[in-house]
């Protein structure tokens, strides 16, 4: 049967959130609906992140792949006009197939400027919802109002970069993913309006989803420049879906000299049974998500930006180039993460996943007293 204007396939299902067809999402021009994925082989030799987003009120959709190897980051970007077939997630040569919701998905990139992949994701532990995330400008307008779920899993398939093929096997390749939706700055910048009062002076951020053999850990924390914690959502996840709150972790971090990029860190907290736990964190390879990844502060390409129908590009960055190095401190770094769980009375447990951290602007508890101070 032919399509009827204003009626869409998803309208068959009882999933509406507002009094309008499912195609419509409300009035905020910054509404987005995005997936994020990462993958690594635990070696610290290669790390990739990827994602796809829909921006209904901008009429766009896009996707990206960002790969770090050695001192090089390589990005693929895809963009196109949005369509009504949200069950068929694709942008040009990039597509995501949901094989079994919340358990198995397939990520495919047909050959694009020397890069291709076909990788299947399998959740190792159940996906869990994170706390609603809200940031306000000047204490008033919400510049970010988002909901996520997070999951840790394994990968299987293959990845080819300029003739080199990586055999992706689930015994080695680990990753984490999230789905988020809501409103955040996207596309071309909006008019600034009245300056925020108080102004934005910076943020401290930590996001650590890790898979251990018997459980997963998902930690997400955000602090203001004075150390006030505005987001603290920390859980242990068991295979049967049970979750355990991990309270209010104390965090310490060591940074590479002359940077704000973490070398290692430690989480200290107490379980609900009253047992003290320390989790050592180690970065094996950093990837700056705002250098080719489209996240906040990326001066080359941002999510939701219109570049035309059927658009794609490949960009490569030398991460030792002083101009690129100067950008790194103004965004978040995703790291190949190795974690060691130390709990009294038990043998240490080693886990793998994502170690995402960033100190943007001021954070007095860490010793960053302005926008330009780096670690000694």
C-alpha positions as CSV (number, residue, x, y, z in Angstrom):
1,X,0.0,0.0,0.0
2,X,1.3,3.5,-0.7
3,X,2.5,5.7,2.2
4,X,0.0,8.3,3.5
5,X,1.5,11.7,4.3
6,X,1.8,12.2,8.1
7,X,1.4,8.5,8.9
8,X,4.5,6.4,9.4
9,X,5.2,2.7,10.0
10,X,6.0,3.2,13.7
11,X,2.6,4.7,14.3
12,X,1.4,1.0,14.3
13,X,2.9,0.6,17.7
14,X,1.9,2.0,21.1
15,X,5.1,4.0,21.6
16,X,3.9,7.6,21.1
17,X,5.1,10.3,23.6
18,X,3.2,13.4,22.4
19,X,-0.1,14.0,20.7
20,X,1.4,13.7,17.2
21,X,2.7,11.0,14.8
22,X,5.8,9.3,16.0
23,X,7.8,11.2,13.4
24,X,7.4,14.4,15.5
25,X,9.4,15.0,18.7
26,X,8.2,18.4,20.0
27,X,9.5,21.9,19.4
28,X,13.2,21.9,20.6
29,X,15.3,22.3,17.5
30,X,18.1,20.5,19.4
31,X,16.2,17.2,19.8
32,X,18.4,14.2,19.0
33,X,18.3,10.4,19.1
34,X,21.7,8.8,18.9
35,X,23.7,5.6,19.4
36,X,27.3,5.4,20.5
37,X,29.6,2.4,20.3
38,X,33.3,1.7,21.0
39,X,35.5,-1.3,20.5
40,X,39.1,-2.4,21.3
41,X,41.2,-5.6,21.5
42,X,42.7,-4.9,24.9
43,X,46.1,-4.3,23.4
44,X,46.2,-0.5,23.3
45,X,47.1,-0.7,19.7
46,X,43.7,0.2,18.2
47,X,40.6,1.9,19.5
48,X,37.5,2.9,17.6
49,X,34.3,4.8,18.5
50,X,31.3,5.1,16.3
51,X,27.8,6.5,16.3
52,X,24.7,7.4,14.4
53,X,22.2,10.2,15.1
54,X,18.8,11.4,14.0
55,X,17.9,15.1,14.3
56,X,14.2,15.4,13.3
57,X,13.8,19.2,13.8
58,X,16.9,19.8,11.7
59,X,15.8,17.4,9.0
60,X,19.2,15.6,9.1
61,X,20.8,12.3,10.1
62,X,24.5,11.4,10.3
63,X,27.0,8.8,11.4
64,X,30.7,8.7,12.1
65,X,33.6,6.3,12.7
66,X,36.8,7.5,14.5
67,X,39.8,5.2,14.9
68,X,43.0,5.8,16.9
69,X,46.1,3.9,16.0
70,X,49.5,5.0,17.3
71,X,49.7,8.8,16.8
72,X,47.0,8.9,14.2
73,X,43.2,9.4,14.4
74,X,41.2,8.7,11.2
75,X,37.5,9.8,10.9
76,X,34.7,8.9,8.5
77,X,31.7,11.2,8.4
78,X,28.4,10.5,6.8
79,X,25.4,12.8,6.4
80,X,22.0,12.9,4.6
81,X,18.5,14.2,4.9
82,X,16.3,12.4,7.4
83,X,13.6,9.9,6.3
84,X,10.6,8.2,8.0
85,X,12.0,4.7,8.0
86,X,13.5,4.7,11.5
87,X,13.5,0.9,11.6
88,X,16.1,0.9,8.9
89,X,19.0,2.8,10.4
90,X,21.4,3.9,7.7
91,X,23.3,6.9,6.4
92,X,25.0,6.2,3.0
93,X,27.4,3.3,3.5
94,X,26.8,3.2,7.2
95,X,24.1,1.1,8.8
96,X,23.0,-0.4,12.1
97,X,20.9,-3.6,12.3
98,X,19.1,-4.4,15.5
99,X,19.2,-8.2,15.5
100,X,17.7,-8.7,19.0
101,X,16.8,-5.5,21.0
102,X,19.1,-4.8,23.9
103,X,21.2,-7.9,23.2
104,X,22.6,-8.2,19.7
105,X,23.2,-5.6,16.9
106,X,25.3,-5.5,13.7
107,X,27.3,-2.5,12.6
108,X,28.3,-2.3,8.9
109,X,30.3,0.2,6.9
110,X,30.6,-0.6,3.3
111,X,34.0,0.3,1.8
112,X,34.5,4.1,2.1
113,X,37.8,5.6,1.2
114,X,39.8,2.5,2.3
115,X,37.8,1.7,5.4
116,X,35.1,-1.0,5.9
117,X,33.8,-3.1,8.8
118,X,31.2,-5.7,9.6
119,X,31.0,-6.3,13.3
120,X,28.3,-7.9,15.5
121,X,27.7,-6.7,19.1
122,X,26.5,-9.0,21.9
123,X,25.7,-7.6,25.3
124,X,27.6,-9.4,28.1
125,X,25.3,-8.0,30.8
126,X,21.9,-6.3,30.6
127,X,21.5,-2.7,29.5
128,X,20.7,-0.4,32.4
129,X,19.1,3.1,32.4
130,X,21.3,6.0,33.6
131,X,20.0,9.0,35.5
132,X,18.5,11.7,33.5
133,X,21.3,14.2,32.6
134,X,20.5,17.9,32.8
135,X,22.8,20.9,32.3
136,X,21.6,24.5,32.4
137,X,23.1,27.7,31.1
138,X,23.3,30.5,33.7
139,X,21.0,28.4,35.9
140,X,18.1,28.8,33.6
141,X,17.7,27.2,30.1
142,X,18.5,23.5,29.8
143,X,21.3,23.2,27.2
144,X,21.4,19.5,27.8
145,X,18.4,17.3,28.8
146,X,19.1,13.7,27.9
147,X,18.3,10.1,28.9
148,X,20.6,7.2,28.2
149,X,20.9,3.5,28.7
150,X,24.3,1.8,28.8
151,X,25.7,-1.7,28.2
152,X,29.0,-3.6,28.0
153,X,29.6,-6.3,25.4
154,X,31.8,-8.1,23.0
155,X,32.4,-7.8,19.3
156,X,32.9,-10.3,16.4
157,X,33.6,-9.7,12.8
158,X,36.2,-7.8,10.8
159,X,37.6,-4.3,10.3
160,X,39.7,-3.2,7.3
161,X,41.8,-0.1,7.2
162,X,43.9,0.7,4.1
163,X,44.4,-2.9,3.3
164,X,45.1,-4.1,6.8
165,X,42.3,-6.4,8.1
166,X,41.7,-7.0,11.8
167,X,40.1,-10.2,12.8
168,X,37.6,-9.2,15.5
169,X,37.0,-12.1,17.9
170,X,34.8,-12.0,21.0
171,X,37.5,-13.5,23.2
172,X,39.6,-10.3,22.7
173,X,37.4,-7.5,21.5
174,X,35.4,-5.8,24.1
175,X,33.3,-2.6,24.0
176,X,30.6,-0.5,25.6
177,X,27.7,1.3,24.1
178,X,24.9,3.7,24.9
179,X,21.7,5.0,23.4
180,X,20.7,8.5,24.3
181,X,18.0,10.9,23.3
182,X,16.7,14.3,24.3
183,X,18.1,17.7,23.6
184,X,21.7,18.9,23.4
185,X,23.6,21.4,21.2
186,X,23.7,20.1,17.7
187,X,24.1,21.4,14.2
188,X,25.0,25.0,13.4
189,X,25.4,27.2,16.5
190,X,22.4,29.1,17.7
191,X,22.4,32.9,18.4
192,X,24.0,33.3,21.8
193,X,21.4,35.7,23.4
194,X,22.2,37.2,26.8
195,X,25.5,36.0,28.2
196,X,25.0,33.2,30.8
197,X,25.1,34.5,34.4
198,X,27.0,32.9,36.0
199,X,29.2,32.0,32.9
200,X,30.2,28.5,32.1
201,X,33.6,28.0,33.7
202,X,34.1,24.4,33.0
203,X,33.2,20.8,34.0
204,X,34.9,17.7,35.3
205,X,33.6,14.4,33.8
206,X,34.1,10.7,34.4
207,X,32.3,7.8,32.6
208,X,33.6,4.2,33.2
209,X,31.5,1.2,32.0
210,X,33.7,-1.9,32.5
211,X,33.0,-5.6,32.0
212,X,34.5,-8.0,34.6
213,X,34.0,-11.7,34.4
214,X,31.1,-11.9,36.8
215,X,29.6,-8.5,36.7
216,X,29.8,-5.1,35.0
217,X,30.4,-1.7,36.5
218,X,28.9,1.5,35.1
219,X,30.1,4.8,36.7
220,X,29.0,8.3,35.5
221,X,30.0,11.4,37.5
222,X,30.0,15.1,36.7
223,X,31.3,17.9,38.8
224,X,31.3,21.7,38.6
225,X,34.4,23.9,38.8
226,X,34.2,24.0,42.6
227,X,33.9,20.2,42.9
228,X,30.1,20.2,43.5
229,X,28.8,16.9,42.1
230,X,25.7,17.4,39.9
231,X,25.6,13.8,38.6
232,X,26.5,10.6,40.4
233,X,25.0,7.4,39.0
234,X,27.2,4.4,39.9
235,X,26.1,0.8,39.7
236,X,27.3,-2.8,39.6
237,X,25.3,-5.0,37.1
238,X,24.8,-8.7,37.5
239,X,24.0,-11.2,34.7
240,X,20.5,-11.7,35.9
241,X,19.7,-8.0,35.7
242,X,20.1,-7.1,39.4
243,X,21.9,-3.9,40.1
244,X,23.7,-2.6,43.1
245,X,24.3,1.0,43.9
246,X,28.0,1.9,44.4
247,X,27.4,5.0,46.4
248,X,29.5,8.2,46.1
249,X,32.9,7.2,44.9
250,X,36.0,9.2,45.7
251,X,38.1,9.7,42.6
252,X,41.8,10.4,42.1
253,X,43.5,10.8,38.7
254,X,47.1,11.1,37.4
255,X,47.6,13.1,34.1
256,X,50.2,13.0,31.5
257,X,52.6,15.9,32.0
258,X,51.6,19.0,30.1
259,X,48.2,17.7,29.3
260,X,44.8,16.9,30.8
261,X,44.8,13.4,29.5
262,X,44.6,10.7,32.2
263,X,47.3,8.1,32.7
264,X,45.5,6.2,35.5
265,X,43.1,6.8,38.3
266,X,41.3,5.2,41.2
267,X,37.7,4.9,42.4
268,X,37.2,4.3,46.1
269,X,33.7,3.3,47.5
270,X,31.8,1.0,49.8
271,X,29.4,-1.7,48.7
272,X,25.9,-1.9,50.2
273,X,27.2,-4.7,52.4
274,X,29.7,-2.3,53.9
275,X,32.8,-3.7,52.1
276,X,35.4,-1.2,51.0
277,X,36.4,-1.5,47.3
278,X,39.1,0.2,45.3
279,X,39.1,0.1,41.5
280,X,42.4,1.0,39.7
281,X,41.9,2.5,36.2
282,X,44.5,2.6,33.5
283,X,44.5,4.2,30.0
284,X,46.2,2.1,27.4
285,X,45.3,4.4,24.4
286,X,43.6,7.8,24.4
287,X,41.2,9.0,21.7
288,X,40.0,12.6,21.7
289,X,36.3,12.4,20.7
290,X,36.2,16.1,19.7
291,X,39.0,15.7,17.1
292,X,37.0,14.1,14.3
293,X,34.2,12.6,16.4
294,X,31.9,15.5,16.2
295,X,31.4,16.0,19.9
296,X,31.6,19.3,21.8
297,X,34.4,21.5,20.7
298,X,35.1,19.7,17.4
299,X,36.0,22.5,15.0
300,X,35.8,20.4,11.8
301,X,32.4,18.7,12.0
302,X,29.6,18.5,14.5
303,X,26.6,16.2,14.9
304,X,23.5,17.3,13.0
305,X,25.4,19.7,10.7
306,X,24.0,19.8,7.2
307,X,26.6,19.1,4.5
308,X,24.2,18.0,1.7
309,X,22.5,14.8,0.6
310,X,24.5,11.6,0.4
311,X,27.6,13.4,1.8
312,X,30.7,11.6,3.2
313,X,34.3,12.4,3.9
314,X,37.5,10.9,5.4
315,X,39.8,13.0,7.6
316,X,43.1,12.0,9.2
317,X,44.7,13.8,12.2
318,X,48.3,13.6,13.3
319,X,47.9,13.6,17.1
320,X,51.5,15.0,17.5
321,X,50.7,18.1,15.4
322,X,50.9,21.1,17.8
323,X,47.7,22.5,16.4
324,X,45.8,19.3,17.1
325,X,47.5,18.8,20.5
326,X,46.2,22.3,21.4
327,X,42.6,21.1,20.9
328,X,42.7,18.0,23.1
329,X,42.4,19.8,26.5
330,X,39.1,21.3,25.5
331,X,37.1,18.1,25.2
332,X,36.7,14.6,26.5
333,X,39.1,11.7,26.0
334,X,37.9,8.1,25.5
335,X,40.5,5.6,26.6
336,X,41.1,1.9,26.1
337,X,40.4,1.1,29.8
338,X,41.8,-1.6,32.0
339,X,40.4,-1.8,35.5
340,X,41.3,-3.9,38.6
341,X,38.6,-4.4,41.2
342,X,40.2,-4.8,44.7
343,X,37.7,-6.0,47.3
344,X,38.7,-7.1,50.8
345,X,38.8,-10.9,51.2
346,X,38.8,-11.6,47.4
347,X,41.3,-12.0,44.7
348,X,41.7,-8.9,42.4
349,X,39.4,-9.0,39.3
350,X,40.6,-7.5,36.0
351,X,38.1,-5.9,33.7
352,X,38.0,-4.0,30.3
353,X,36.0,-1.3,28.7
354,X,35.8,2.4,28.4
355,X,37.7,5.0,30.6
356,X,36.3,8.3,29.5
357,X,37.5,11.4,31.3
358,X,37.9,15.1,30.8
359,X,38.5,18.3,32.7
360,X,37.3,21.3,30.6
361,X,38.1,24.7,32.0
362,X,38.3,25.1,35.8
363,X,38.2,22.3,38.4
364,X,39.8,23.6,41.6
365,X,39.9,20.2,43.4
366,X,42.1,18.8,40.6
367,X,44.3,21.9,40.6
368,X,43.2,23.3,37.2
369,X,42.5,26.9,38.1
370,X,41.9,28.3,34.6
371,X,41.2,27.1,31.1
372,X,44.8,26.7,30.1
373,X,46.6,25.1,33.0
374,X,47.8,21.5,32.4
375,X,49.3,18.9,34.6
376,X,52.9,19.6,35.7
